[in-house]
Amino acid sequence: MSTTLPSTACHSMKFQRQVLLPRRRPPLVVKAFRRSDFDAFARHVASGEALKDAWRTANDVFEQFVFEVRKTAERLDRQYSVSRRVSSVVRSATDRVRELDRELEIETRWRTFTMDFRRNRPRYRKLLNDFLETPLGRSFSIIFFLWFALSGWLFRFLIFSIWILPFAGPLLIGTIANNLVIKDQLSLIAITWHR
């Protein structure tokens, strides 16, 4: 049994040949910088607007970056509950540190060591100065300085202080100022109490 379908062969179609005409392209126009462009740029820089625009653009980019980082952090926190996990780890670590401190009495030993060192510091300083005035002490200090400079520790210390002190300095100054104010107030209270 066979079925016959109408033929869709290509020979039944008729093609008309189209003549392709070359299309005209518009003339290529090259514009170079003109004197007015440089003058406008110079005026823009001289007026300070270029710096303001650059600062504004940098500020906008930084704000966008901070916004994206905050949104990404919030998304990651929602997805993986990072803050909850970090807080539980911190909580367990602080509990373990407190437990170790209770067992080994590290805080009390440190407090007694610092009090003893503070009390005996003038004596330790005198012993060190006496040692450094001897020929052996001078040679030791020279060897130590050469090792410190040539091993790279001096430069590591300088680089570390260059990066840390601008941030830690204001905090330390505030803490020292608060301590001095508290000591002054305590001395005033002690003076008025003894009267």
Backbone as CSV, one residue per row, in Angstrom:
resi,resn,N_x,N_y,N_z,CA_x,CA_y,CA_z,C_x,C_y,C_z
1,MET,0.825,-1.155,0.000,0.000,0.000,0.000,0.877,1.228,0.000
2,SER,0.588,2.104,-0.885,1.406,3.295,-0.996,0.529,4.519,-0.988
3,THR,1.126,5.566,-0.503,0.403,6.832,-0.408,1.128,7.834,-1.273
4,THR,0.376,8.629,-1.968,0.978,9.646,-2.810,0.721,11.008,-2.198
5,LEU,1.778,11.786,-2.090,1.675,13.145,-1.560,2.034,14.118,-2.649
6,PRO,1.497,15.320,-2.618,1.860,16.290,-3.641,3.346,16.623,-3.565
7,SER,3.947,16.835,-4.664,5.371,17.091,-4.754,5.674,18.529,-4.349
8,THR,6.739,18.677,-3.596,7.205,20.021,-3.198,8.613,20.244,-3.725
9,ALA,8.881,19.714,-4.793,10.218,19.803,-5.353,10.528,21.223,-5.771
10,CYS,11.793,21.527,-5.821,12.240,22.873,-6.171,11.999,23.199,-7.637
11,HIS,11.867,22.220,-8.466,11.713,22.528,-9.877,10.358,23.159,-10.197
12,SER,9.433,23.038,-9.241,8.142,23.657,-9.492,8.164,25.148,-9.168
13,MET,9.200,25.633,-8.439,9.264,27.052,-8.090,10.044,27.806,-9.143
14,LYS,9.650,29.059,-9.304,10.344,29.904,-10.270,11.064,31.015,-9.512
15,PHE,12.323,31.161,-9.803,13.130,32.197,-9.156,13.305,33.352,-10.110
16,GLN,13.232,34.535,-9.547,13.513,35.719,-10.350,14.873,36.253,-9.916
17,ARG,15.625,36.530,-10.869,16.947,37.036,-10.585,16.873,38.527,-10.274
18,GLN,17.463,38.902,-9.123,17.464,40.314,-8.731,18.834,40.894,-9.018
19,VAL,18.807,42.086,-9.486,20.056,42.763,-9.803,20.488,43.534,-8.547
20,LEU,21.680,43.230,-8.050,22.206,43.914,-6.874,22.976,45.147,-7.311
21,LEU,22.522,46.273,-6.862,23.209,47.528,-7.161,24.137,47.866,-5.991
22,PRO,25.284,48.377,-6.279,26.177,48.757,-5.171,25.573,49.926,-4.402
23,ARG,25.522,49.737,-3.049,24.966,50.813,-2.219,26.022,51.874,-1.977
24,ARG,25.560,53.073,-1.910,26.487,54.174,-1.639,26.680,54.315,-0.141
25,ARG,27.890,54.319,0.257,28.202,54.525,1.675,28.352,56.011,1.914
26,PRO,27.929,56.431,3.112,28.137,57.857,3.414,29.628,58.125,3.576
27,PRO,30.058,59.299,3.234,31.492,59.586,3.331,31.954,59.539,4.791
28,LEU,33.123,58.997,5.028,33.698,58.883,6.360,34.256,60.241,6.774
29,VAL,33.745,60.743,7.894,34.164,62.053,8.365,34.989,61.853,9.637
30,VAL,36.184,62.320,9.649,37.060,62.221,10.805,37.163,63.606,11.416
31,LYS,36.766,63.680,12.696,36.873,64.966,13.374,37.989,64.867,14.399
32,ALA,38.924,65.701,14.284,40.033,65.735,15.229,39.703,66.742,16.316
33,PHE,40.571,66.799,17.318,40.379,67.799,18.355,40.533,69.168,17.737
34,ARG,39.715,70.026,18.193,39.806,71.406,17.729,40.354,72.265,18.843
35,ARG,40.726,73.438,18.522,41.277,74.362,19.514,40.251,74.672,20.600
36,SER,39.008,74.753,20.223,37.975,75.069,21.206,37.823,73.942,22.227
37,ASP,38.085,72.691,21.800,38.015,71.570,22.736,39.091,71.701,23.809
38,PHE,40.299,72.036,23.389,41.384,72.203,24.359,41.130,73.404,25.262
39,ASP,40.613,74.481,24.697,40.315,75.669,25.506,39.245,75.363,26.543
40,ALA,38.200,74.627,26.138,37.141,74.274,27.084,37.685,73.373,28.185
41,PHE,38.548,72.427,27.806,39.139,71.549,28.807,40.022,72.337,29.767
42,ALA,40.804,73.270,29.247,41.677,74.087,30.092,40.852,74.942,31.047
43,ARG,39.763,75.515,30.577,38.893,76.300,31.449,38.271,75.411,32.519
44,HIS,37.911,74.197,32.123,37.297,73.249,33.048,38.271,72.871,34.168
45,VAL,39.542,72.680,33.800,40.560,72.333,34.797,40.888,73.538,35.654
46,ALA,41.028,74.706,35.049,41.398,75.912,35.786,40.330,76.320,36.778
47,SER,39.083,76.088,36.454,38.014,76.485,37.367,37.870,75.524,38.532
48,GLY,38.514,74.373,38.457,38.413,73.402,39.538,37.261,72.431,39.354
49,GLU,36.508,72.609,38.299,35.368,71.721,38.051,35.834,70.306,37.699
50,ALA,36.971,70.181,37.037,37.464,68.848,36.671,37.787,68.045,37.921
51,LEU,38.427,68.699,38.905,38.737,68.021,40.154,37.458,67.663,40.909
52,LYS,36.510,68.590,40.916,35.231,68.302,41.585,34.504,67.146,40.905
53,ASP,34.527,67.149,39.570,33.886,66.042,38.845,34.571,64.717,39.126
54,ALA,35.900,64.737,39.149,36.643,63.500,39.432,36.360,63.020,40.851
55,TRP,36.338,63.954,41.801,36.052,63.593,43.188,34.634,63.056,43.320
56,ARG,33.693,63.715,42.663,32.301,63.278,42.723,32.148,61.886,42.116
57,THR,32.813,61.656,40.998,32.748,60.341,40.353,33.367,59.271,41.243
58,ALA,34.532,59.574,41.828,35.178,58.610,42.718,34.308,58.334,43.935
59,ASN,33.683,59.378,44.467,32.806,59.215,45.618,31.594,58.353,45.255
60,ASP,31.011,58.610,44.083,29.864,57.811,43.645,30.246,56.348,43.442
61,VAL,31.411,56.122,42.851,31.861,54.745,42.631,32.107,54.054,43.965
62,PHE,32.718,54.758,44.909,32.970,54.167,46.219,31.669,53.857,46.945
63,GLU,30.712,54.789,46.893,29.416,54.536,47.528,28.711,53.355,46.878
64,GLN,28.789,53.249,45.572,28.192,52.110,44.873,28.867,50.804,45.288
65,PHE,30.209,50.838,45.415,30.948,49.653,45.837,30.544,49.233,47.247
66,VAL,30.453,50.203,48.162,30.055,49.895,49.534,28.630,49.341,49.565
67,PHE,27.748,49.925,48.773,26.362,49.449,48.715,26.315,48.005,48.213
68,GLU,27.072,47.719,47.141,27.082,46.363,46.595,27.662,45.362,47.594
69,VAL,28.739,45.756,48.290,29.333,44.868,49.291,28.344,44.604,50.414
70,ARG,27.643,45.647,50.867,26.660,45.478,51.945,25.523,44.562,51.502
71,LYS,25.041,44.773,50.287,23.949,43.929,49.793,24.402,42.476,49.632
72,THR,25.633,42.290,49.138,26.158,40.930,48.983,26.325,40.274,50.344
73,ALA,26.812,41.029,51.326,26.969,40.475,52.670,25.619,40.104,53.264
74,GLU,24.623,40.958,53.060,23.283,40.643,53.565,22.719,39.407,52.875
75,ARG,22.930,39.293,51.573,22.432,38.129,50.838,23.113,36.856,51.317
76,LEU,24.439,36.913,51.478,25.161,35.746,51.968,24.747,35.396,53.394
77,ASP,24.482,36.427,54.197,24.041,36.172,55.562,22.667,35.509,55.579
78,ARG,21.768,35.972,54.707,20.450,35.331,54.626,20.557,33.905,54.112
79,GLN,21.420,33.696,53.131,21.525,32.397,52.496,22.239,31.380,53.380
80,TYR,23.340,31.787,54.014,24.140,30.840,54.776,24.117,31.096,56.289
81,SER,23.374,32.074,56.751,23.290,32.466,58.169,24.682,32.605,58.788
82,VAL,25.494,33.440,58.157,26.882,33.627,58.566,26.959,34.292,59.935
83,SER,26.160,35.325,60.169,26.263,36.066,61.428,25.903,35.177,62.616
84,ARG,24.915,34.337,62.460,24.538,33.441,63.551,25.658,32.455,63.838
85,ARG,26.256,31.917,62.788,27.346,30.957,62.979,28.570,31.615,63.600
86,VAL,28.909,32.819,63.127,30.067,33.520,63.680,29.825,33.863,65.145
87,SER,28.627,34.332,65.466,28.349,34.679,66.867,28.390,33.443,67.758
88,SER,27.934,32.300,67.264,28.006,31.085,68.087,29.456,30.646,68.272
89,VAL,30.284,30.778,67.225,31.706,30.432,67.353,32.391,31.363,68.341
90,VAL,32.094,32.664,68.248,32.702,33.629,69.169,32.265,33.348,70.592
91,ARG,30.986,33.043,70.772,30.468,32.755,72.098,31.152,31.524,72.695
92,SER,31.284,30.461,71.904,31.934,29.250,72.415,33.417,29.487,72.691
93,ALA,34.079,30.310,71.836,35.496,30.606,72.065,35.684,31.409,73.349
94,THR,34.831,32.408,73.578,34.956,33.190,74.816,34.666,32.335,76.036
95,ASP,33.703,31.428,75.936,33.437,30.519,77.059,34.647,29.640,77.343
96,ARG,35.276,29.138,76.286,36.456,28.277,76.458,37.625,29.067,77.043
97,VAL,37.805,30.318,76.614,38.886,31.159,77.153,38.642,31.437,78.627
98,ARG,37.408,31.743,78.993,37.091,31.972,80.411,37.341,30.716,81.243
99,GLU,36.989,29.571,80.694,37.215,28.315,81.397,38.705,28.061,81.598
100,LEU,39.512,28.284,80.542,40.960,28.124,80.668,41.549,29.128,81.661
101,ASP,41.006,30.341,81.675,41.489,31.351,82.603,41.185,30.934,84.042
102,ARG,40.003,30.372,84.270,39.671,29.898,85.616,40.572,28.747,86.036
103,GLU,40.883,27.846,85.099,41.716,26.690,85.427,43.174,27.081,85.666
104,LEU,43.727,27.904,84.794,45.156,28.220,84.858,45.459,29.530,85.576
105,GLU,44.443,30.312,85.907,44.579,31.602,86.596,45.535,32.539,85.854
106,ILE,45.359,32.625,84.542,46.250,33.446,83.709,46.082,34.926,84.022
107,GLU,44.852,35.377,84.194,44.607,36.800,84.424,45.232,37.267,85.733
108,THR,45.093,36.480,86.783,45.684,36.896,88.065,47.204,36.874,88.001
109,ARG,47.768,35.871,87.326,49.230,35.822,87.197,49.742,36.997,86.374
110,TRP,49.031,37.334,85.292,49.440,38.477,84.473,49.346,39.768,85.271
111,ARG,48.288,39.920,86.051,48.118,41.126,86.842,49.232,41.254,87.878
112,THR,49.598,40.173,88.554,50.688,40.251,89.529,52.028,40.515,88.842
113,PHE,52.246,39.925,87.664,53.488,40.184,86.926,53.590,41.647,86.532
114,THR,52.518,42.220,85.995,52.578,43.627,85.568,52.741,44.554,86.762
115,MET,52.077,44.257,87.867,52.248,45.106,89.051,53.680,45.029,89.576
116,ASP,54.239,43.817,89.591,55.620,43.648,90.037,56.589,44.359,89.103
117,PHE,56.356,44.243,87.790,57.238,44.893,86.827,57.150,46.413,86.957
118,ARG,55.937,46.943,87.121,55.780,48.391,87.279,56.490,48.886,88.540
119,ARG,56.371,48.107,89.594,56.990,48.502,90.859,58.516,48.480,90.755
120,ASN,59.056,47.499,90.034,60.511,47.338,89.951,61.121,47.909,88.670
121,ARG,60.352,48.618,87.892,60.854,49.144,86.626,62.064,50.063,86.780
122,PRO,62.100,50.991,87.733,63.315,51.818,87.860,64.568,50.987,88.150
123,ARG,64.424,49.940,88.957,65.579,49.089,89.251,66.021,48.328,88.005
124,TYR,65.043,47.807,87.217,65.378,47.098,85.975,66.042,48.030,84.969
125,ARG,65.549,49.257,84.882,66.137,50.233,83.963,67.573,50.551,84.361
126,LYS,67.827,50.714,85.670,69.191,50.999,86.136,70.117,49.822,85.835
127,LEU,69.653,48.597,86.040,70.478,47.428,85.731,70.801,47.359,84.236
128,LEU,69.815,47.635,83.385,70.042,47.614,81.939,71.015,48.702,81.516
129,ASN,70.851,49.907,82.052,71.770,51.004,81.711,73.189,50.703,82.181
130,ASP,73.325,50.130,83.371,74.663,49.763,83.861,75.303,48.725,82.949
131,PHE,74.506,47.738,82.490,75.041,46.718,81.588,75.441,47.319,80.250
132,LEU,74.623,48.232,79.697,74.925,48.818,78.388,76.126,49.755,78.427
133,GLU,76.545,50.221,79.608,77.723,51.083,79.707,79.018,50.288,79.729
134,THR,78.942,48.982,79.919,80.143,48.148,79.899,80.533,47.858,78.452
135,PRO,81.793,47.473,78.192,82.203,47.128,76.816,81.398,45.960,76.242
136,LEU,81.095,44.983,77.075,80.285,43.862,76.605,78.874,44.327,76.230
137,GLY,78.313,45.228,77.026,76.974,45.757,76.737,76.950,46.582,75.469
138,ARG,78.007,47.402,75.249,78.061,48.190,74.016,78.159,47.293,72.792
139,SER,79.032,46.282,72.858,79.154,45.376,71.713,77.853,44.607,71.496
140,PHE,77.203,44.217,72.584,75.913,43.537,72.447,74.885,44.440,71.777
141,SER,74.817,45.715,72.166,73.831,46.623,71.565,74.138,46.870,70.090
142,ILE,75.428,46.960,69.721,75.788,47.152,68.310,75.413,45.926,67.487
143,ILE,75.727,44.737,68.018,75.383,43.499,67.304,73.867,43.364,67.165
144,PHE,73.144,43.693,68.229,71.679,43.609,68.166,71.119,44.574,67.123
145,PHE,71.633,45.809,67.085,71.128,46.776,66.111,71.439,46.337,64.690
146,LEU,72.661,45.822,64.461,73.009,45.345,63.116,72.105,44.187,62.694
147,TRP,71.879,43.249,63.608,70.978,42.136,63.281,69.565,42.649,63.005
148,PHE,69.110,43.584,63.830,67.758,44.123,63.698,67.579,44.829,62.357
149,ALA,68.607,45.570,61.925,68.520,46.303,60.661,68.715,45.390,59.458
150,LEU,69.686,44.482,59.529,70.000,43.661,58.364,69.048,42.483,58.176
151,SER,68.378,42.056,59.231,67.447,40.932,59.080,66.110,41.374,58.497
152,GLY,65.854,42.667,58.491,64.604,43.155,57.937,63.557,43.460,58.982
153,TRP,63.832,43.123,60.227,62.836,43.391,61.271,62.638,44.884,61.492
154,LEU,63.662,45.657,61.328,63.534,47.109,61.486,62.551,47.665,60.470
155,PHE,62.694,47.222,59.218,61.818,47.737,58.169,60.400,47.184,58.308
156,ARG,60.277,45.938,58.769,58.937,45.403,59.046,58.258,46.224,60.123
157,PHE,59.009,46.555,61.155,58.459,47.361,62.235,58.053,48.743,61.734
158,LEU,58.905,49.350,60.894,58.576,50.678,60.362,57.342,50.632,59.461
159,ILE,57.275,49.633,58.591,56.114,49.514,57.706,54.854,49.266,58.511
160,PHE,54.949,48.389,59.507,53.804,48.111,60.366,53.345,49.371,61.084
161,SER,54.301,50.147,61.607,53.920,51.365,62.328,53.339,52.410,61.382
162,ILE,53.834,52.461,60.138,53.278,53.427,59.182,51.824,53.112,58.881
163,TRP,51.478,51.825,58.796,50.098,51.458,58.473,49.184,51.424,59.689
164,ILE,49.709,51.175,60.884,48.863,51.012,62.057,48.698,52.304,62.855
165,LEU,49.759,53.064,63.009,49.695,54.248,63.865,48.662,55.293,63.445
166,PRO,48.437,55.547,62.153,47.391,56.526,61.829,46.008,56.119,62.316
167,PHE,45.769,54.811,62.430,44.471,54.359,62.920,44.468,54.202,64.436
168,ALA,45.562,53.677,64.989,45.611,53.411,66.416,45.972,54.654,67.221
169,GLY,46.671,55.604,66.604,47.091,56.798,67.319,45.956,57.575,67.960
170,PRO,44.922,57.937,67.204,43.814,58.665,67.837,43.132,57.878,68.949
171,LEU,43.030,56.566,68.782,42.430,55.754,69.839,43.294,55.736,71.087
172,LEU,44.613,55.607,70.888,45.510,55.599,72.036,45.549,56.954,72.724
173,ILE,45.532,58.019,71.937,45.552,59.356,72.526,44.306,59.578,73.370
174,GLY,43.158,59.138,72.846,41.919,59.274,73.621,41.953,58.467,74.900
175,THR,42.478,57.263,74.844,42.555,56.416,76.032,43.502,57.016,77.060
176,ILE,44.660,57.484,76.612,45.618,58.087,77.537,45.045,59.353,78.156
177,ALA,44.369,60.163,77.340,43.759,61.385,77.867,42.691,61.054,78.899
178,ASN,41.876,60.043,78.627,40.860,59.645,79.597,41.494,59.157,80.890
179,ASN,42.573,58.374,80.785,43.258,57.897,81.991,43.824,59.058,82.791
180,LEU,44.412,60.053,82.094,44.960,61.207,82.800,43.855,62.008,83.482
181,VAL,42.727,62.159,82.826,41.612,62.893,83.424,41.110,62.159,84.654
182,ILE,41.000,60.834,84.555,40.529,60.055,85.701,41.521,60.155,86.853
183,LYS,42.840,60.076,86.565,43.848,60.194,87.624,43.802,61.573,88.268
184,ASP,43.633,62.622,87.443,43.530,63.972,88.000,42.315,64.099,88.897
185,GLN,41.197,63.553,88.462,39.989,63.625,89.280,40.161,62.844,90.568
186,LEU,40.812,61.680,90.504,41.047,60.897,91.715,41.988,61.620,92.663
187,SER,43.012,62.298,92.118,43.925,63.036,92.993,43.211,64.222,93.634
188,LEU,42.327,64.886,92.894,41.551,65.988,93.477,40.631,65.475,94.579
189,ILE,40.030,64.320,94.366,39.157,63.741,95.385,39.981,63.361,96.614
190,ALA,41.173,62.804,96.399,42.027,62.421,97.522,42.479,63.665,98.297
191,ILE,42.786,64.742,97.574,43.222,65.977,98.259,42.082,66.536,99.083
192,THR,40.901,66.603,98.531,39.753,67.143,99.282,39.363,66.205,100.421
193,TRP,39.608,64.927,100.286,39.258,63.981,101.343,40.181,64.133,102.554
194,HIS,41.474,64.442,102.285,42.432,64.570,103.366,42.287,65.899,104.115
195,ARG,41.613,66.845,103.544,41.446,68.139,104.210,40.428,67.992,105.245
